[in-house]
């Protein structure tokens, strides 16, 4: 841990006078970690989840290694069309997670606030904006984003486009679920294909796009099978693996690597031992940096996270033979689009499929969508027999702290669940 602290401190110190050196150090450090993931993985994890860690790190490294082939994207931007354009996802939320994991986020958060960004803006977005403003993050080929669920998107991506002076494309997602809105979004995606052709010089091949959408649907179907299969299994997990699943099921959906991961995961879950301890389903992001949460839920037989909402925001009920409508359908019918009740009902369904004994609703600082729905969520989950803990905190900014309260509330919640008996 001291090595990580020193690494983050040096990256932060160099980000002011020597941003190129800071970026080079960041790239070198992440490449070293990726090598470790591939040659000396965490043996406590399933081999499939070890592989998942390398997929995610590869995705984070590509924008540093080949920024000219990368597009800055919001987390729910349809990835298949970008893959066909030959662009790697340069994702705000994912990149900020890795900056936080490198213990370098505080300098970038402060930089964003120094330039007038509100303290209440999502810390993932502030971290990325601060790192970009300090010129640590390289210039992308373009920017593609949506207004889906996160109001920070409307500020962040326009600001980044002005900062980098690169072309950008915004996808407007209406909140109502109907055929007219699917057609409206599909038309925007056809225009996005034209935009990407202008930016990259590559024609979007509709047949190849269909192939990717077929793979996306298979991947999501198989991931559902994995979640159902693990309901009566014990699968050791840390705090980052559920987040990795959430990221790759969005920014890398449609890729061969992610389908290979879910295939391997399903086989290994089938062979896993019988469930023991309590199953926790997690709503929204996970504060992976928190010692209190790690102590309660990381590699513990007594309690483990068996699923994260962010990995199951899209249902595999779209038609790949109509690729633009399929991607539009995923966004219009996305569980975080529209009323909070849609999100809550999806969470209840997925928590039950994973055999959850209880649910944590994480009130990430700055996420109005989550904060505003917390009490309704508690009522609805508990009406369905799923105890829910509303836990306040921050998924990216460790300076928000509150570790004592987090530990007390989480341990009390798990103790309460334990009174109902253990899985046999």
C-alpha positions in Angstrom: 0.0 0.0 0.0 2.9 2.4 0.7 4.1 1.8 -2.9 0.7 2.9 -4.2 0.7 6.0 -2.0 4.2 7.0 -3.2 3.2 6.4 -6.8 0.1 8.5 -6.5 2.0 11.2 -4.7 4.6 11.4 -7.5 2.0 11.5 -10.2 0.2 14.3 -8.4 3.4 16.3 -7.8 4.5 16.0 -11.5 1.1 16.8 -12.8 1.7 20.5 -12.3 5.1 21.3 -13.7 5.7 18.1 -15.7 2.4 16.7 -17.0 4.1 14.6 -19.7 6.2 12.9 -17.1 3.2 12.3 -14.9 1.3 10.7 -17.8 4.4 8.6 -18.6 4.6 7.4 -15.0 0.9 6.7 -14.9 1.2 4.6 -18.1 4.3 2.8 -16.8 2.7 2.0 -13.4 -0.5 0.7 -15.0 1.4 -1.4 -17.4 3.4 -2.9 -14.5 0.1 -3.7 -12.7 -1.3 -5.2 -15.9 1.8 -7.5 -16.1 1.2 -8.5 -12.5 -2.5 -9.2 -13.2 -1.4 -11.5 -16.1 1.5 -13.3 -14.4 0.7 -13.2 -10.7 -3.1 -12.8 -10.4 -5.0 -12.8 -7.2 -5.5 -16.6 -6.7 -8.5 -16.0 -4.4 -10.5 -15.0 -7.4 -11.9 -17.4 -10.0 -9.7 -17.6 -13.1 -12.5 -15.9 -15.1 -12.4 -12.9 -12.7 -8.6 -12.8 -12.9 -9.0 -12.6 -16.7 -11.7 -9.8 -16.2 -9.1 -7.7 -14.4 -6.8 -7.8 -17.4 -9.6 -7.0 -19.8 -10.4 -3.9 -17.8 -6.8 -2.8 -17.4 -6.1 -3.2 -21.1 -9.1 -0.9 -21.8 -7.7 1.7 -19.4 -4.2 1.6 -20.9 -5.2 1.9 -24.6 -6.1 5.7 -24.3 -2.6 6.3 -22.8 -0.9 4.1 -25.4 -2.9 5.2 -28.5 -4.9 8.3 -27.7 -5.3 9.0 -31.4 -7.4 5.9 -31.6 -9.5 6.6 -28.6 -12.8 8.4 -28.0 -13.8 9.9 -24.6 -17.2 8.4 -23.8 -19.9 8.4 -21.1 -20.4 5.0 -19.5 -23.6 4.2 -21.3 -22.6 5.2 -24.8 -23.3 2.3 -27.2 -19.9 0.7 -27.6 -20.4 -1.5 -30.7 -20.5 1.4 -33.1 -17.3 2.8 -31.7 -15.6 -0.6 -32.0 -16.6 -0.7 -35.7 -15.0 2.8 -36.1 -11.7 1.4 -34.6 -12.0 3.6 -31.5 -11.1 2.5 -28.0 -13.3 3.7 -25.1 -11.7 6.5 -23.0 -14.2 6.4 -20.3 -14.6 9.1 -17.7 -15.9 6.9 -14.8 -13.5 4.0 -15.4 -10.5 6.2 -15.8 -11.3 8.1 -12.6 -11.7 4.8 -10.7 -8.1 3.9 -11.7 -6.8 7.3 -10.8 -8.4 6.9 -7.4 -7.0 3.4 -7.1 -3.6 4.9 -7.8 -4.3 7.4 -5.0 -3.8 10.4 -7.3 -7.4 11.6 -7.4 -7.2 14.4 -4.7 -5.0 16.7 -6.7 -7.3 16.4 -9.8 -10.4 16.9 -7.7 -8.9 20.1 -6.3 -7.9 21.3 -9.7 -11.4 20.9 -11.0 -12.8 22.8 -8.0 -10.2 25.5 -8.4 -11.5 26.2 -12.0 -15.0 26.7 -10.7 -16.5 23.2 -10.8 -19.0 22.7 -8.0 -18.0 20.6 -5.0 -21.3 18.7 -5.5 -20.5 17.5 -9.0 -19.9 13.8 -9.3 -16.3 13.0 -8.1 -15.7 10.7 -11.1 -16.3 13.6 -13.5 -14.4 16.1 -11.4 -11.4 13.8 -11.2 -11.3 13.4 -15.0 -11.8 17.1 -15.6 -9.0 18.0 -13.2 -6.6 15.5 -14.8 -7.5 16.8 -18.2 -7.1 20.4 -17.2 -3.6 19.6 -15.8 -2.8 18.0 -19.2 -2.1 14.6 -17.7 -4.7 12.9 -19.9 -3.9 12.8 -23.6 -6.0 14.4 -26.3 -8.6 12.0 -27.8 -9.7 11.6 -31.4 -13.2 12.7 -30.5 -15.9 12.7 -27.8 -19.2 10.8 -27.8 -21.7 10.9 -24.9 -25.3 10.7 -23.9 -27.5 12.6 -21.4 -28.6 9.2 -20.0 -29.2 9.3 -16.3 -26.3 11.5 -15.3 -26.7 15.3 -15.3 -23.0 15.7 -14.9 -22.6 14.6 -18.5 -24.1 17.8 -19.8 -21.3 19.9 -18.3 -18.3 17.5 -18.4 -18.2 16.5 -22.1 -18.8 20.0 -23.5 -16.1 21.3 -21.3 -13.7 18.5 -22.4 -14.5 19.2 -26.1 -13.6 22.9 -25.5 -10.5 21.9 -23.6 -9.1 19.4 -26.2 -10.6 21.2 -29.2 -11.9 17.9 -30.7 -15.2 17.1 -32.5 -18.0 15.8 -30.3 -21.3 14.1 -30.7 -24.1 14.2 -28.1 -26.9 11.5 -28.1 -30.2 12.8 -26.6 -32.2 10.1 -24.8 -35.8 10.9 -24.0 -37.1 9.6 -20.6 -40.3 7.9 -21.9 -40.2 4.3 -23.2 -42.0 4.1 -26.5 -41.4 3.3 -30.2 -41.3 6.9 -31.3 -38.4 7.5 -28.9 -36.6 4.4 -30.2 -36.9 5.7 -33.7 -35.7 9.2 -32.6 -32.6 7.8 -31.0 -31.9 5.3 -33.8 -31.9 8.3 -36.2 -29.3 10.0 -34.1 -27.2 6.9 -34.1 -27.2 6.8 -37.9 -26.0 10.4 -37.8 -23.3 9.2 -35.3 -22.1 6.7 -37.9 -21.7 9.5 -40.4 -19.9 11.6 -37.7 -17.5 8.7 -37.0 -16.8 8.2 -40.7 -15.8 11.9 -40.9 -13.6 11.7 -37.9 -11.9 8.3 -38.6 -12.3 7.9 -42.4 -13.9 4.4 -41.7 -17.3 3.4 -43.0 -19.5 1.7 -40.4 -20.3 -1.7 -41.9 -23.9 -2.5 -41.0 -23.4 -6.3 -41.3 -20.4 -6.2 -39.0 -22.4 -4.0 -36.6 -25.2 -6.7 -36.6 -22.5 -9.3 -35.7 -21.4 -7.2 -32.7 -25.0 -6.7 -31.6 -25.6 -10.5 -31.8 -22.5 -10.9 -29.6 -23.8 -8.2 -27.2 -27.1 -10.0 -26.8 -25.5 -13.4 -26.2 -23.1 -11.8 -23.6 -26.0 -10.2 -21.7 -28.0 -13.4 -21.8 -25.1 -15.4 -20.5 -24.3 -12.9 -17.8 -27.9 -13.3 -16.6 -27.3 -17.1 -16.5 -24.2 -16.5 -14.4 -26.2 -14.4 -11.9 -28.9 -17.0 -11.6 -26.3 -19.8 -11.3 -24.4 -18.1 -8.5 -27.6 -17.8 -6.3 -26.8 -21.0 -4.6 -23.0 -21.0 -5.0 -20.1 -19.5 -3.1 -18.0 -17.4 -5.4 -15.2 -15.5 -3.6 -15.2 -11.8 -4.6 -13.4 -8.5 -3.8 -14.9 -5.0 -4.2 -13.6 -4.3 -7.7 -14.7 -7.3 -9.7 -18.4 -6.3 -9.6 -17.4 -2.9 -10.8 -15.3 -4.4 -13.6 -18.4 -6.4 -14.7 -20.4 -3.1 -14.7 -17.8 -1.4 -16.9 -17.2 -4.1 -19.4 -20.9 -4.8 -19.8 -21.2 -1.3 -21.0 -18.0 0.2 -22.6 -16.7 -3.1 -24.0 -20.0 -4.8 -24.8 -19.9 -6.5 -28.2 -16.2 -7.5 -27.9 -15.0 -11.0 -28.1 -13.1 -10.7 -24.8 -16.2 -9.9 -22.8 -18.2 -12.8 -24.3 -15.2 -15.1 -23.6 -15.2 -13.9 -20.0 -18.9 -14.7 -19.4 -18.5 -18.1 -21.0 -15.6 -18.9 -18.7 -17.4 -17.4 -15.7 -20.5 -19.6 -16.2 -18.4 -22.8 -16.4 -16.5 -21.9 -13.2 -19.7 -20.9 -11.2 -21.2 -24.3 -12.1 -18.3 -26.0 -10.4 -18.2 -23.6 -7.3 -19.1 -25.0 -3.9 -22.5 -24.6 -2.3 -23.4 -21.1 -1.1 -22.6 -20.1 2.5 -22.9 -16.8 4.2 -25.0 -13.8 3.1 -25.5 -12.6 -0.4 -25.5 -8.8 -0.9 -26.7 -7.1 -4.0 -25.2 -3.6 -4.5 -27.1 -0.7 -6.1 -24.9 1.9 -7.8 -21.1 2.3 -7.6 -18.9 0.6 -4.9 -16.4 2.5 -2.8 -13.6 0.0 -3.5 -11.1 2.2 -1.6 -13.1 1.9 1.7 -11.4 -0.2 4.4 -14.7 -0.5 6.2 -16.5 -2.0 3.2 -13.5 -4.2 2.4 -13.4 -5.5 5.9 -17.2 -6.4 5.8 -17.5 -7.8 2.2 -14.2 -8.6 0.5 -13.3 -12.3 0.4 -15.5 -13.1 3.3 -17.5 -16.3 3.6 -19.8 -14.6 6.0 -21.0 -12.0 3.4 -20.2 -11.3 -0.2 -21.3 -9.0 -3.0 -23.1 -11.2 -5.6 -24.1 -8.5 -8.1 -23.9 -4.9 -8.9 -26.7 -2.9 -10.5 -24.3 -1.3 -13.1 -23.6 -4.6 -14.7 -27.3 -5.3 -15.4 -28.7 -2.0 -16.7 -29.7 -3.4 -20.1 -31.9 -6.4 -20.8 -31.0 -8.7 -23.8 -34.3 -8.3 -25.5 -33.3 -6.2 -28.5 -33.1 -7.2 -32.1 -29.6 -7.3 -33.5 -30.8 -7.5 -37.1 -31.8 -3.8 -36.7 -28.6 -2.6 -35.1 -29.4 1.1 -34.8 -32.8 0.4 -33.3 -31.2 -2.2 -31.0 -28.7 0.2 -29.6 -31.5 2.8 -29.3 -33.7 0.4 -27.5 -31.0 -0.4 -25.0 -30.7 3.3 -24.1 -34.4 4.2 -24.1 -35.3 1.1 -22.1 -32.2 1.3 -19.9 -33.1 0.7 -16.3 -31.7 4.1 -15.2 -33.7 6.0 -17.8 -37.1 7.3 -16.8 -38.8 7.1 -13.4 -36.9 5.8 -10.4 -39.5 3.1 -10.0 -38.2 1.4 -13.2 -34.7 1.3 -11.7 -36.0 0.0 -8.4 -38.0 -2.8 -10.0 -35.1 -3.9 -12.1 -32.9 -4.0 -9.0 -35.4 -6.1 -7.1 -35.6 -8.5 -10.0 -31.8 -8.9 -10.4 -31.2 -9.1 -6.6 -33.7 -12.0 -6.4 -32.1 -13.8 -9.3 -28.7 -13.6 -7.6 -30.2 -15.0 -4.4 -29.6 -11.8 -2.4 -30.4 -11.8 1.3 -30.0 -8.0 1.5 -29.3 -5.0 -0.6 -27.1 -1.9 -0.2 -28.3 1.3 -1.9 -25.1 3.4 -2.1 -25.8 7.1 -2.0 -22.8 8.3 -4.0 -22.1 11.9 -3.3 -23.2 14.1 -6.1 -25.5 11.6 -7.8 -29.0 13.2 -7.6 -30.6 10.3 -9.4 -29.6 7.9 -6.6 -29.9 10.2 -3.6 -33.5 11.2 -4.6 -34.7 7.7 -4.9 -33.2 6.2 -1.8 -36.2 6.2 0.5 -38.6 5.0 -2.2 -36.1 2.2 -2.9 -36.0 1.2 0.7 -39.7 0.9 0.9 -40.1 -1.1 -2.4 -37.3 -3.5 -1.7 -38.4 -4.3 1.8 -42.0 -4.8 0.6 -40.5 -7.6 -1.6 -38.8 -9.2 1.4 -35.3 -7.7 0.7 -33.8 -5.7 3.6 -32.1 -2.6 2.3 -29.4 -0.5 3.8 -29.1 3.1 2.5 -25.3 3.9 2.8 -23.9 7.4 2.2 -20.4 7.9 0.8 -18.3 8.5 -2.3 -17.2 5.9 -4.8 -14.1 7.9 -6.0 -13.1 10.6 -3.5 -11.6 8.9 -0.4 -11.3 12.3 1.4 -15.1 12.2 2.1 -14.3 9.5 4.6 -17.0 8.6 7.1 -15.3 5.2 7.6 -16.4 4.9 11.2 -20.1 5.4 10.4 -19.8 3.1 7.3 -18.3 0.3 9.4 -20.9 0.6 12.2 -23.9 0.7 9.8 -22.7 -2.0 7.5 -21.7 -4.4 10.3 -25.1 -3.8 12.0 -26.9 -4.5 8.8 -25.0 -7.8 8.2 -25.6 -8.8 11.8 -29.3 -8.2 11.3 -29.3 -10.3 8.2 -27.4 -13.0 10.1 -30.3 -13.3 12.6 -32.3 -14.8 9.8 -30.0 -17.8 9.5 -27.3 -18.8 7.1 -27.6 -20.5 3.7 -27.4 -24.2 3.9 
